[in-house]
């Protein structure tokens, strides 16, 4: 199963966006990235307990306010929504990739997928207590190339948080910033993507 999923990705450029918990800013970060890069489709993963569904039809995706709508509106060439239990995720992802066979650049928003793939660029949004991280989220953090400590409380000791994150992932770029500051976030992301990809993934006019 895992080998089959890996074989579906051999000719793909993959960016992943993961995070420490729901509501931390994964979709917002994915929106910024999609506005900066060119020719990327997107897969939104939602872990469900009881069923699997893989959808790309407009009626499901283009519901104003939904995360899938936001990803499409910010530049994704196509969006696939994967809903699946964790144990069925690899199979569901194979179905999703089959719907994106025409493109070779994909952004995936989700945590558990990092158990199955090694992306070209992996982002992780942090904003919790490290000891509360679920196993799948700890794996995603440890595989990240860039960790963003999303500042939402000015009283928090961000330097201490960064030191703790560094102990879990010594190779990642770690930065503290407020993702609601779109200008600062996009400037940082553009520089990060340029550094990690040689600039070839960026839109020519991205700021």
Backbone as CSV, one residue per row, in Angstrom:
resi,resn,N_x,N_y,N_z,CA_x,CA_y,CA_z,C_x,C_y,C_z
1,UNK,0.829,-1.206,0.000,0.000,0.000,0.000,0.866,1.259,0.000
2,UNK,1.808,1.342,0.929,2.664,2.513,1.013,3.527,2.633,-0.238
3,UNK,4.057,1.484,-0.719,4.875,1.514,-1.926,4.056,1.981,-3.111
4,UNK,2.789,1.578,-3.187,1.930,1.994,-4.272,1.693,3.495,-4.227
5,UNK,1.456,4.027,-3.036,1.288,5.462,-2.890,2.565,6.193,-3.281
6,UNK,3.699,5.691,-2.851,4.980,6.309,-3.209,5.181,6.310,-4.720
7,UNK,4.767,5.229,-5.379,4.949,5.152,-6.828,4.078,6.174,-7.554
8,UNK,2.945,6.544,-6.948,2.082,7.576,-7.538,2.724,8.958,-7.471
9,UNK,3.725,9.106,-6.621,4.327,10.415,-6.382,5.720,10.562,-6.985
10,UNK,6.183,9.565,-7.701,7.565,9.602,-8.181,7.845,10.787,-9.105
11,UNK,6.848,11.232,-9.855,7.073,12.342,-10.784,6.399,13.623,-10.316
12,UNK,6.046,13.690,-9.024,5.340,14.854,-8.490,6.260,15.725,-7.637
13,UNK,6.012,17.033,-7.650,6.613,17.957,-6.690,5.583,18.170,-5.601
14,UNK,5.959,17.896,-4.367,4.995,17.849,-3.272,5.350,18.844,-2.166
15,UNK,4.382,19.685,-1.804,4.475,20.563,-0.646,3.402,20.128,0.342
16,UNK,3.755,19.979,1.614,2.756,19.641,2.625,2.647,20.754,3.660
17,UNK,1.442,20.897,4.192,1.169,21.849,5.266,0.502,21.077,6.397
18,UNK,1.163,21.007,7.545,0.654,20.301,8.712,0.633,21.252,9.894
19,UNK,0.057,20.788,11.022,-0.016,21.678,12.174,-0.298,20.948,13.468
20,UNK,-0.095,21.659,14.579,-0.167,21.036,15.895,-1.587,20.730,16.333
21,UNK,-2.567,21.464,15.831,-3.953,21.172,16.180,-4.895,21.908,15.240
22,UNK,-6.149,21.532,15.285,-7.166,22.167,14.454,-7.293,23.646,14.811
23,UNK,-7.401,24.491,13.786,-7.577,25.917,14.009,-6.304,26.702,14.187
24,UNK,-5.138,26.058,14.056,-3.868,26.739,14.274,-3.426,27.586,13.086
25,UNK,-4.017,27.354,11.903,-3.662,28.183,10.748,-3.157,27.415,9.544
26,UNK,-3.417,26.109,9.483,-2.933,25.310,8.342,-3.513,25.813,7.020
27,UNK,-4.828,26.013,6.998,-5.453,26.432,5.742,-5.017,27.838,5.355
28,UNK,-4.875,28.722,6.326,-4.393,30.075,6.038,-2.997,30.018,5.437
29,UNK,-2.132,29.207,6.017,-0.778,29.050,5.479,-0.829,28.461,4.065
30,UNK,-1.668,27.453,3.861,-1.801,26.848,2.532,-2.289,27.879,1.507
31,UNK,-3.205,28.761,1.928,-3.683,29.822,1.033,-2.524,30.719,0.590
32,UNK,-1.706,31.141,1.548,-0.577,32.006,1.211,0.365,31.312,0.228
33,UNK,0.662,30.044,0.505,1.592,29.309,-0.364,1.025,29.202,-1.780
34,UNK,-0.259,28.858,-1.887,-0.876,28.717,-3.210,-0.883,30.036,-3.973
35,UNK,-0.951,31.143,-3.271,-0.918,32.447,-3.940,0.481,32.798,-4.444
36,UNK,1.495,32.100,-3.931,2.883,32.388,-4.303,3.441,31.443,-5.359
37,UNK,2.964,30.191,-5.373,3.523,29.193,-6.288,2.643,29.061,-7.536
38,UNK,3.199,28.456,-8.570,2.453,28.349,-9.829,2.143,26.886,-10.162
39,UNK,0.956,26.694,-10.714,0.531,25.397,-11.255,0.427,24.301,-10.188
40,UNK,-0.035,24.644,-9.006,-0.203,23.653,-7.942,-1.678,23.309,-7.761
41,UNK,-1.984,22.009,-7.765,-3.271,21.525,-7.300,-3.185,21.353,-5.787
42,UNK,-4.330,21.121,-5.140,-4.338,20.982,-3.681,-5.207,19.802,-3.266
43,UNK,-4.750,19.123,-2.209,-5.532,18.066,-1.576,-5.743,18.463,-0.122
44,UNK,-7.010,18.518,0.288,-7.368,18.790,1.675,-7.746,17.466,2.333
45,UNK,-7.061,17.115,3.426,-7.330,15.859,4.132,-8.086,16.141,5.428
46,UNK,-9.190,15.433,5.605,-9.940,15.463,6.854,-10.039,14.032,7.379
47,UNK,-9.537,13.801,8.572,-9.608,12.449,9.149,-11.002,12.216,9.733
48,UNK,-11.658,11.180,9.237,-12.989,10.777,9.692,-12.891,9.403,10.365
49,UNK,-13.817,9.112,11.245,-13.791,7.829,11.949,-14.452,6.701,11.179
50,UNK,-15.513,7.002,10.422,-16.402,5.947,9.962,-16.471,5.745,8.443
51,UNK,-15.980,6.687,7.645,-16.193,6.541,6.200,-15.035,7.154,5.415
52,UNK,-14.988,6.783,4.122,-14.001,7.347,3.204,-14.736,7.993,2.035
53,UNK,-14.334,9.195,1.672,-14.894,9.874,0.506,-13.799,10.717,-0.131
54,UNK,-13.696,10.640,-1.446,-12.719,11.430,-2.205,-13.493,12.220,-3.247
55,UNK,-13.470,13.549,-3.132,-14.325,14.390,-3.977,-13.532,15.499,-4.654
56,UNK,-13.889,15.758,-5.917,-13.294,16.893,-6.630,-14.342,17.685,-7.405
57,UNK,-15.623,17.308,-7.258,-16.662,17.993,-8.030,-16.912,19.392,-7.468
58,UNK,-17.308,20.294,-8.349,-17.493,21.694,-7.989,-18.505,21.875,-6.853
59,UNK,-19.579,21.088,-6.862,-20.619,21.249,-5.849,-20.076,20.998,-4.449
60,UNK,-19.147,20.037,-4.325,-18.556,19.724,-3.025,-17.458,20.705,-2.654
61,UNK,-16.630,21.073,-3.623,-15.444,21.891,-3.358,-15.782,23.373,-3.186
62,UNK,-16.646,23.894,-4.052,-16.850,25.349,-4.099,-18.017,25.795,-3.233
63,UNK,-17.924,25.505,-1.946,-18.894,25.984,-0.962,-18.256,27.153,-0.217
64,UNK,-18.760,28.380,-0.413,-18.134,29.546,0.224,-17.896,29.346,1.716
65,UNK,-16.681,29.664,2.142,-16.313,29.517,3.546,-15.631,28.217,3.880
66,UNK,-15.817,27.190,3.056,-15.158,25.902,3.296,-13.673,26.012,2.968
67,UNK,-12.859,25.182,3.640,-11.418,25.199,3.386,-11.116,24.906,1.923
68,UNK,-11.866,23.981,1.318,-11.622,23.632,-0.090,-11.877,24.834,-0.995
69,UNK,-12.908,25.589,-0.703,-13.204,26.809,-1.457,-12.049,27.804,-1.332
70,UNK,-11.550,27.974,-0.110,-10.462,28.913,0.126,-9.206,28.529,-0.651
71,UNK,-8.898,27.239,-0.701,-7.709,26.789,-1.436,-7.849,27.055,-2.929
72,UNK,-9.038,26.796,-3.462,-9.260,27.044,-4.898,-9.208,28.531,-5.201
73,UNK,-9.807,29.337,-4.323,-9.850,30.780,-4.550,-8.473,31.421,-4.512
74,UNK,-7.533,30.811,-3.781,-6.197,31.393,-3.675,-5.219,30.842,-4.705
75,UNK,-5.696,30.067,-5.662,-4.818,29.750,-6.778,-4.627,28.294,-7.125
76,UNK,-5.210,27.362,-6.368,-5.060,25.947,-6.709,-5.705,25.666,-8.060
77,UNK,-5.012,24.946,-8.922,-5.563,24.623,-10.235,-6.751,23.681,-10.127
78,UNK,-6.735,22.820,-9.115,-7.818,21.893,-8.828,-7.713,21.514,-7.359
79,UNK,-8.846,21.210,-6.726,-8.840,20.820,-5.317,-9.559,19.490,-5.162
80,UNK,-8.947,18.588,-4.412,-9.553,17.305,-4.062,-9.687,17.246,-2.549
81,UNK,-10.866,16.853,-2.085,-11.117,16.720,-0.649,-11.134,15.244,-0.295
82,UNK,-10.193,14.840,0.571,-10.085,13.453,1.025,-10.594,13.371,2.452
83,UNK,-11.616,12.560,2.673,-12.117,12.275,4.023,-11.958,10.781,4.253
84,UNK,-11.235,10.430,5.327,-10.869,9.024,5.496,-10.419,8.747,6.927
85,UNK,-10.644,7.518,7.429,-9.970,7.099,8.655,-8.467,7.007,8.405
86,UNK,-7.682,7.137,9.451,-6.226,7.100,9.275,-5.770,5.799,8.631
87,UNK,-6.384,4.678,9.009,-5.934,3.388,8.481,-6.255,3.209,7.001
88,UNK,-7.139,4.042,6.455,-7.499,3.943,5.032,-6.917,5.081,4.211
89,UNK,-6.096,5.917,4.836,-5.653,7.148,4.175,-4.801,6.875,2.933
90,UNK,-3.920,5.893,2.986,-3.056,5.624,1.829,-3.892,5.276,0.600
91,UNK,-4.905,4.429,0.776,-5.784,4.079,-0.343,-6.549,5.292,-0.855
92,UNK,-7.065,6.105,0.077,-7.810,7.297,-0.308,-6.917,8.286,-1.055
93,UNK,-5.665,8.395,-0.624,-4.724,9.288,-1.291,-4.418,8.816,-2.706
94,UNK,-4.331,7.510,-2.904,-4.127,6.993,-4.260,-5.282,7.403,-5.168
95,UNK,-6.505,7.337,-4.644,-7.669,7.775,-5.423,-7.563,9.263,-5.755
96,UNK,-7.169,10.056,-4.772,-7.057,11.499,-4.976,-6.003,11.827,-6.030
97,UNK,-4.882,11.157,-5.958,-3.816,11.405,-6.933,-4.251,11.000,-8.332
98,UNK,-5.109,9.979,-8.422,-5.645,9.593,-9.715,-6.472,10.694,-10.350
99,UNK,-7.109,11.538,-9.516,-7.889,12.658,-10.025,-7.006,13.840,-10.430
100,UNK,-5.721,13.773,-10.076,-4.782,14.859,-10.387,-3.685,14.387,-11.336
101,UNK,-3.998,13.415,-12.155,-2.971,12.794,-13.012,-2.405,13.752,-14.057
102,UNK,-3.127,14.845,-14.349,-2.655,15.783,-15.374,-1.584,16.744,-14.860
103,UNK,-1.459,16.881,-13.539,-0.503,17.843,-12.984,0.586,17.158,-12.185
104,UNK,1.729,17.824,-12.042,2.822,17.217,-11.281,3.246,18.062,-10.080
105,UNK,2.427,19.066,-9.726,2.718,19.894,-8.553,1.503,19.871,-7.637
106,UNK,1.712,19.419,-6.397,0.583,19.216,-5.488,0.913,19.738,-4.095
107,UNK,-0.018,20.490,-3.517,0.053,20.883,-2.107,-0.957,20.029,-1.344
108,UNK,-0.520,19.430,-0.241,-1.401,18.622,0.596,-1.493,19.256,1.979
109,UNK,-2.728,19.518,2.415,-2.939,20.010,3.780,-3.414,18.853,4.647
110,UNK,-2.603,18.459,5.626,-2.963,17.361,6.509,-1.755,16.888,7.294
111,UNK,-1.996,16.144,8.356,-0.927,15.642,9.213,-0.568,14.190,8.934
112,UNK,-1.570,13.315,8.942,-1.324,11.873,8.866,-0.652,11.448,7.569
113,UNK,-0.781,12.253,6.522,-0.164,11.895,5.244,1.356,11.807,5.357
114,UNK,1.937,12.510,6.362,3.394,12.472,6.532,3.877,11.104,6.993
115,UNK,2.966,10.220,7.410,3.342,8.837,7.708,3.622,8.059,6.437
116,UNK,3.203,8.596,5.282,3.281,7.862,4.029,4.159,8.513,2.969
117,UNK,4.449,9.807,3.111,5.176,10.519,2.055,6.337,11.312,2.630
118,UNK,7.296,11.612,1.777,8.415,12.495,2.124,8.393,13.652,1.128
119,UNK,7.775,14.766,1.507,7.576,15.872,0.567,8.864,16.592,0.204
120,UNK,8.794,17.324,-0.896,9.923,18.171,-1.292,10.072,19.344,-0.331
121,UNK,8.940,19.916,0.081,8.945,20.993,1.073,7.820,20.713,2.059
122,UNK,8.144,20.657,3.339,7.143,20.384,4.368,7.092,21.550,5.350
123,UNK,5.901,22.136,5.500,5.670,23.209,6.466,4.869,22.665,7.644
124,UNK,5.163,23.182,8.834,4.418,22.800,10.032,4.095,24.062,10.816
125,UNK,2.805,24.220,11.193,2.380,25.362,11.997,2.208,24.902,13.437
126,UNK,2.903,25.573,14.351,2.866,25.177,15.763,2.181,26.264,16.583
127,UNK,1.460,25.820,17.618,0.835,26.779,18.513,0.175,26.065,19.667
128,UNK,0.891,25.184,20.297,0.306,24.342,21.338,1.373,24.064,22.385
129,UNK,1.138,23.028,23.196,2.155,22.536,24.115,2.723,21.249,23.532
130,UNK,4.047,21.155,23.483,4.688,20.045,22.792,4.263,18.697,23.344
131,UNK,4.097,18.599,24.655,3.756,17.300,25.253,2.340,16.846,24.894
132,UNK,1.526,17.757,24.315,0.161,17.405,23.932,0.046,16.965,22.468
133,UNK,1.143,16.965,21.744,1.098,16.612,20.329,0.723,15.147,20.142
134,UNK,-0.230,14.885,19.249,-0.588,13.517,18.887,0.553,12.911,18.064
135,UNK,0.668,11.575,18.052,1.784,10.931,17.331,1.921,11.354,15.876
136,UNK,0.807,11.440,15.139,0.890,11.806,13.724,1.392,13.232,13.552
137,UNK,1.067,14.088,14.496,1.503,15.479,14.407,2.970,15.619,14.806
138,UNK,3.419,14.784,15.721,4.833,14.779,16.077,5.672,14.311,14.890
139,UNK,5.192,13.296,14.176,5.890,12.827,12.966,5.982,13.956,11.950
140,UNK,4.869,14.664,11.742,4.851,15.764,10.780,5.819,16.871,11.193
141,UNK,5.865,17.181,12.483,6.797,18.210,12.966,8.240,17.787,12.719
142,UNK,8.542,16.530,12.982,9.919,16.052,12.838,10.357,15.950,11.384
143,UNK,9.402,15.879,10.453,9.744,15.816,9.034,9.716,17.183,8.348
144,UNK,9.357,18.219,9.106,9.191,19.548,8.510,10.523,20.176,8.122
145,UNK,10.502,20.891,7.006,11.641,21.723,6.605,11.528,23.128,7.205
146,UNK,10.282,23.576,7.414,10.019,24.901,7.976,8.952,24.762,9.052
147,UNK,9.246,25.258,10.256,8.283,25.258,11.357,7.951,26.707,11.695
148,UNK,6.652,27.037,11.648,6.199,28.385,11.981,5.494,28.341,13.332
149,UNK,6.074,29.016,14.311,5.439,29.172,15.607,4.467,30.338,15.481
150,UNK,3.188,30.025,15.352,2.180,31.044,15.075,1.882,31.858,16.325
151,UNK,2.363,33.091,16.355,2.235,33.961,17.524,0.814,34.506,17.604
152,UNK,0.122,34.149,18.677,-1.217,34.699,18.888,-1.354,35.290,20.287
153,UNK,-0.309,35.122,21.097,-0.321,35.641,22.470,1.019,36.323,22.724
154,UNK,0.997,37.630,22.813,2.241,38.404,22.955,2.985,38.077,24.241
155,UNK,2.298,37.501,25.212,2.935,37.221,26.499,3.740,35.920,26.489
156,UNK,3.581,35.118,25.451,4.266,33.827,25.391,5.766,34.018,25.167
157,UNK,6.567,33.176,25.793,8.021,33.209,25.603,8.354,32.440,24.315
158,UNK,8.441,33.169,23.207,8.624,32.521,21.911,10.015,31.910,21.763
159,UNK,10.999,32.507,22.414,12.359,31.954,22.337,12.412,30.578,22.993
160,UNK,11.730,30.419,24.116,11.698,29.123,24.789,10.979,28.087,23.916
161,UNK,9.881,28.489,23.293,9.154,27.587,22.392,10.045,27.142,21.241
162,UNK,10.765,28.083,20.654,11.651,27.749,19.536,12.748,26.780,19.971
163,UNK,13.269,26.954,21.172,14.294,26.046,21.684,13.736,24.630,21.833
164,UNK,12.507,24.514,22.326,11.873,23.202,22.475,11.637,22.551,21.118
165,UNK,11.206,23.341,20.146,10.986,22.815,18.801,12.299,22.352,18.184
166,UNK,13.374,23.104,18.446,14.690,22.748,17.904,15.160,21.399,18.424
167,UNK,14.785,21.053,19.647,15.179,19.753,20.203,14.494,18.598,19.466
168,UNK,13.303,18.857,18.930,12.560,17.824,18.211,12.914,17.768,16.731
169,UNK,13.390,18.888,16.197,13.729,18.940,14.772,14.900,19.887,14.592
170,UNK,16.087,19.310,14.508,17.310,20.122,14.471,17.617,20.690,13.105
171,UNK,16.977,20.162,12.048,17.352,20.606,10.707,16.421,21.670,10.135
172,UNK,15.252,21.880,10.761,14.247,22.785,10.190,14.597,24.247,10.426
173,UNK,14.105,25.102,9.535,14.073,26.535,9.796,12.893,26.802,10.722
174,UNK,13.140,27.482,11.845,12.089,27.750,12.819,11.952,29.260,12.988
175,UNK,10.717,29.747,12.867,10.468,31.185,12.980,9.180,31.415,13.758
176,UNK,9.138,32.483,14.530,7.918,32.894,15.224,7.332,34.100,14.490
177,UNK,6.094,33.974,14.033,5.418,35.095,13.390,3.907,34.908,13.507
178,UNK,3.181,35.986,13.328,1.723,35.956,13.367,1.211,35.753,11.948
179,UNK,0.585,34.616,11.694,0.109,34.329,10.341,-0.985,35.288,9.888
180,UNK,-1.595,36.015,10.824,-2.584,37.010,10.431,-1.939,38.234,9.796
181,UNK,-0.629,38.382,9.968,0.114,39.457,9.297,0.488,38.942,7.913
182,UNK,-0.418,39.120,6.966,-0.242,38.502,5.643,1.021,38.975,4.943
183,UNK,1.325,40.254,5.030,2.505,40.775,4.341,3.780,40.101,4.851
184,UNK,3.938,40.036,6.182,5.133,39.419,6.763,5.175,37.925,6.473
185,UNK,4.019,37.272,6.571,3.975,35.823,6.337,4.320,35.489,4.896
186,UNK,3.743,36.219,3.959,4.011,35.939,2.540,5.470,36.229,2.177
187,UNK,6.031,37.283,2.758,7.443,37.607,2.479,8.344,36.482,2.986
188,UNK,8.072,35.983,4.200,8.866,34.878,4.736,8.696,33.623,3.889
189,UNK,7.462,33.314,3.522,7.197,32.104,2.738,7.848,32.179,1.361
190,UNK,7.786,33.344,0.744,8.413,33.481,-0.570,9.918,33.212,-0.484
191,UNK,10.559,33.779,0.529,11.996,33.556,0.699,12.292,32.080,0.987
192,UNK,11.448,31.446,1.791,11.664,30.041,2.151,11.511,29.132,0.929
193,UNK,10.456,29.360,0.156,10.218,28.533,-1.033,11.312,28.764,-2.069
194,UNK,11.739,30.005,-2.204,12.825,30.309,-3.144,14.092,29.576,-2.746
195,UNK,14.402,29.575,-1.450,15.602,28.906,-0.958,15.518,27.395,-1.149
196,UNK,14.365,26.812,-0.843,14.223,25.356,-0.869,14.002,24.792,-2.269
197,UNK,13.553,25.626,-3.196,13.255,25.120,-4.544,14.110,25.755,-5.625
198,UNK,14.978,26.691,-5.239,15.749,27.396,-6.257,14.932,28.436,-6.991
199,UNK,13.739,28.716,-6.490,12.894,29.736,-7.101,12.006,29.244,-8.217
200,UNK,12.179,27.991,-8.646,11.453,27.519,-9.829,9.958,27.300,-9.589
201,UNK,9.517,27.232,-8.339,8.112,26.988,-8.052,7.292,28.270,-7.953
202,UNK,7.947,29.410,-7.838,7.256,30.656,-7.559,6.635,31.276,-8.804
203,UNK,5.508,31.943,-8.603,4.939,32.752,-9.655,5.879,33.929,-9.908
204,UNK,5.941,34.388,-11.146,6.864,35.464,-11.485,6.515,36.768,-10.773
205,UNK,5.206,36.976,-10.517,4.779,38.235,-9.917,4.477,38.124,-8.435
206,UNK,4.827,36.984,-7.813,4.485,36.813,-6.396,5.285,37.760,-5.517
207,UNK,4.612,38.282,-4.473,5.291,39.187,-3.546,5.323,38.554,-2.169
